[in-house]
Amino acid sequence: MDPFQAIADPSRREILMLLTKDRQSINMLAGNFEMSRPAVSKHIKVLYEAGLILIKDQGRERYCELNASGLDEIKNWLVFFDQFWKQKLQNLEKLLNNMTEGEKPGS
């Protein structure tokens, strides 16, 4: 599963945000949404298959937690474009500075 597809859904992004605070059981997560528990379980399955969360059984409960490396692909993609735009803005700044320095007083 593509992590970009997984985070495309607002409910799944909200689940990830909830898991930044602490691990939670599927029932605890479901209590934060106005949808059925099976619907929340489907969202959790997508996040799990994308490698964004881990699921651990503890007794009769299943607990979800963030996967530390799960967002690496998304992070790397964002870092690339962050650097791309920084370079473009630096080039623009250099161009504007060269244009300004090229002007002579009184001209």
VOBA-1610 file (N, C-alpha, C; in pm, whole numbers, padded with zeros to 5 digits, always signed):
BEGIN
Met+00086-00119+00000Met+00000+00000+00000Met+00090+00124+00000Asp+00055+00218-00082Asp+00127+00344-00095Asp+00095+00434+00025Pro+00196+00481+00098Pro+00168+00566+00214Pro+00098+00696+00176Phe+00118+00745+00054Phe+00049+00867+00010Phe-00101+00843-00003Gln-00138+00724-00051Gln-00280+00690-00058Gln-00337+00675+00083Ala-00257+00620+00171Ala-00304+00598+00308Ala-00334+00730+00379Ile-00251+00831+00357Ile-00275+00958+00427Ile-00368+01051+00350Ala-00416+01006+00234Ala-00507+01088+00154Ala-00643+01106+00223Asp-00679+01015+00307Asp-00809+01020+00374Asp-00799+01097+00505Pro-00887+01194+00528Pro-00882+01274+00651Pro-00898+01191+00779Ser-00979+01087+00774Ser-00998+01003+00893Ser-00868+00931+00929Arg-00796+00884+00829Arg-00670+00816+00855Arg-00565+00913+00907Arg-00566+01035+00855Arg-00473+01136+00909Arg-00507+01165+01054Glu-00634+01169+01086Glu-00676+01193+01225Glu-00633+01078+01316Ile-00644+00955+01267Ile-00597+00840+01346Ile-00448+00855+01375Leu-00371+00892+01274Leu-00227+00912+01295Leu-00202+01021+01399Met-00277+01129+01392Met-00260+01237+01490Met-00293+01187+01631Leu-00398+01110+01644Leu-00435+01055+01776Leu-00323+00966+01831Leu-00258+00894+01742Leu-00152+00803+01786Leu-00022+00875+01819Thr-00011+01004+01788Thr+00109+01078+01829Thr+00112+01099+01979Lys-00003+01093+02042Lys-00011+01113+02187Lys+00030+00987+02263Asp-00020+00874+02217Asp+00009+00746+02285Asp-00052+00635+02202Arg-00009+00513+02227Arg-00071+00400+02160Arg-00214+00389+02211Gln-00302+00337+02127Gln-00442+00326+02165Gln-00499+00196+02110Ser-00598+00144+02181Ser-00667+00026+02130Ser-00758+00068+02015Ile-00797-00028+01936Ile-00886+00001+01825Ile-01018+00057+01877Asn-01066+00004+01989Asn-01191+00056+02048Asn-01175+00200+02093Met-01060+00234+02151Met-01036+00372+02193Met-01034+00465+02072Leu-00968+00422+01967Leu-00964+00503+01845Leu-01103+00522+01787Ala-01180+00413+01783Ala-01315+00419+01726Ala-01403+00518+01801Gly-01379+00535+01930Gly-01458+00628+02010Gly-01440+00773+01971Asn-01341+00803+01890Asn-01315+00941+01846Asn-01386+00976+01715Phe-01458+00881+01657Phe-01517+00902+01526Phe-01665+00871+01526Glu-01736+00938+01438Glu-01878+00910+01420Glu-01895+00814+01303Met-01830+00701+01316Met-01844+00593+01217Met-01838+00462+01294Ser-01877+00358+01228Ser-01881+00227+01295Ser-01740+00179+01326Arg-01732+00089+01423Arg-01602+00030+01456Arg-01544-00045+01337Pro-01626-00121+01260Pro-01569-00185+01141Pro-01510-00086+01040Ala-01572+00031+01027Ala-01518+00133+00936Ala-01383+00183+00986Val-01373+00205+01117Val-01244+00247+01174Val-01142+00136+01155Ser-01183+00013+01174Ser-01091-00101+01156Ser-01038-00107+01013Lys-01121-00074+00915Lys-01075-00072+00776Lys-00968+00036+00755His-00989+00153+00816His-00890+00259+00806His-00759+00216+00873Ile-00771+00150+00986Ile-00651+00103+01056Ile-00577+00000+00972Lys-00652-00086+00905Lys-00590-00187+00819Lys-00510-00121+00706Val-00564-00016+00647Val-00494+00057+00540Val-00365+00117+00595Leu-00373+00180+00712Leu-00253+00240+00773Leu-00149+00134+00806Tyr-00195+00019+00853Tyr-00105-00092+00885Tyr-00037-00146+00759Glu-00115-00168+00655Glu-00060-00221+00530Glu+00037-00123+00464Ala+00018+00007+00489Ala+00109+00109+00435Ala+00235+00122+00520Gly+00238+00051+00634Gly+00354+00056+00721Gly+00360+00178+00810Leu+00247+00248+00824Leu+00245+00370+00905Leu+00219+00343+01052Ile+00156+00231+01082Ile+00131+00195+01222Ile+00167+00049+01245Leu+00184+00016+01371Leu+00205-00121+01416Leu+00084-00161+01498Ile+00050-00288+01495Ile-00061-00339+01577Ile-00005-00450+01663Lys-00028-00436+01793Lys+00021-00537+01888Lys-00096-00588+01971Asp-00103-00720+01983Asp-00207-00781+02065Asp-00161-00784+02210Gln-00253-00744+02296Gln-00226-00751+02439Gln-00355-00800+02505Gly-00353-00926+02541Gly-00475-00987+02593Gly-00578-00992+02482Arg-00698-00944+02513Arg-00805-00943+02413Arg-00806-00815+02331Glu-00722-00721+02367Glu-00718-00592+02297Glu-00609-00590+02192Arg-00633-00511+02089Arg-00532-00486+01985Arg-00497-00338+01995Tyr-00369-00311+02014Tyr-00322-00174+02030Tyr-00248-00127+01906Cys-00275-00003+01869Cys-00210+00058+01754Cys-00110+00161+01804Glu+00003+00168+01734Glu+00102+00271+01764Glu+00169+00311+01634Leu+00224+00431+01634Leu+00293+00478+01514Leu+00416+00394+01487Asn+00444+00373+01360Asn+00566+00307+01317Asn+00668+00416+01289Ala+00776+00418+01364Ala+00875+00527+01356Ala+00925+00551+01214Ser+00944+00445+01139Ser+00998+00462+01004Ser+00889+00467+00897Gly+00766+00458+00937Gly+00656+00451+00841Gly+00640+00572+00753Leu+00674+00689+00805Leu+00656+00812+00729Leu+00781+00853+00653Asp+00885+00770+00653Asp+01012+00806+00588Asp+00995+00838+00440Glu+00918+00759+00369Glu+00900+00784+00225Glu+00835+00920+00200Ile+00736+00953+00281Ile+00668+01082+00267Ile+00764+01195+00307Lys+00836+01174+00417Lys+00932+01275+00463Lys+01038+01302+00356Asn+01092+01197+00297Asn+01195+01213+00194Asn+01142+01289+00073Trp+01020+01262+00037Trp+00958+01332-00076Trp+00943+01480-00043Leu+00897+01510+00078Leu+00881+01650+00119Leu+01014+01722+00130Val+01116+01654+00183Val+01249+01715+00194Val+01302+01750+00055Phe+01283+01661-00042Phe+01329+01689-00178Phe+01268+01819-00230Phe+01136+01833-00216Phe+01071+01953-00268Phe+01100+02076-00184Asp+01123+02057-00056Asp+01165+02170+00028Asp+01299+02224-00021Gln+01393+02135-00046Gln+01524+02177-00097Gln+01512+02235-00238Phe+01429+02177-00321Phe+01407+02227-00456Phe+01362+02373-00453Trp+01260+02401-00371Trp+01208+02538-00368Trp+01304+02634-00299Lys+01376+02590-00200Lys+01478+02675-00137Lys+01582+02717-00240Gln+01626+02623-00323Gln+01725+02652-00427Gln+01669+02752-00528Lys+01544+02733-00568Lys+01481+02825-00662Lys+01473+02966-00604Leu+01437+02976-00477Leu+01428+03108-00413Leu+01566+03172-00395Gln+01667+03091-00366Gln+01803+03144-00356Gln+01851+03197-00491Asn+01819+03125-00598Asn+01855+03171-00732Asn+01785+03302-00765Leu+01659+03313-00729Leu+01585+03437-00752Leu+01644+03551-00672Glu+01681+03524-00547Glu+01742+03627-00463Glu+01874+03675-00524Lys+01957+03582-00572Lys+02083+03620-00636Lys+02058+03706-00759Leu+01961+03667-00840Leu+01927+03743-00959Leu+01882+03884-00924Leu+01796+03896-00826Leu+01747+04027-00784Leu+01859+04112-00726Asn+01948+04050-00646Asn+02062+04124-00591Asn+02155+04173-00701Asn+02181+04088-00801Asn+02266+04128-00913Asn+02201+04241-00992Met+02071+04239-01009Met+02002+04346-01080Met+02010+04476-01001Thr+01994+04468-00871Thr+01998+04586-00785Thr+02140+04645-00782Glu+02240+04557-00770Glu+02379+04603-00766Glu+02422+04661-00900Gly+02362+04618-01007Gly+02396+04668-01140Gly+02343+04808-01167Glu+02247+04852-01087Glu+02194+04989-01104Glu+02293+05088-01047Lys+02311+05200-01116Lys+02402+05304-01070Lys+02322+05418-01011Pro+02373+05481-00906Pro+02302+05594-00847Pro+02278+05702-00952Gly+02158+05757-00948Gly+02123+05864-01040Gly+02078+05817-01176Ser+02072+05689-01199Ser+02029+05644-01330Ser+01882+05613-01334
//
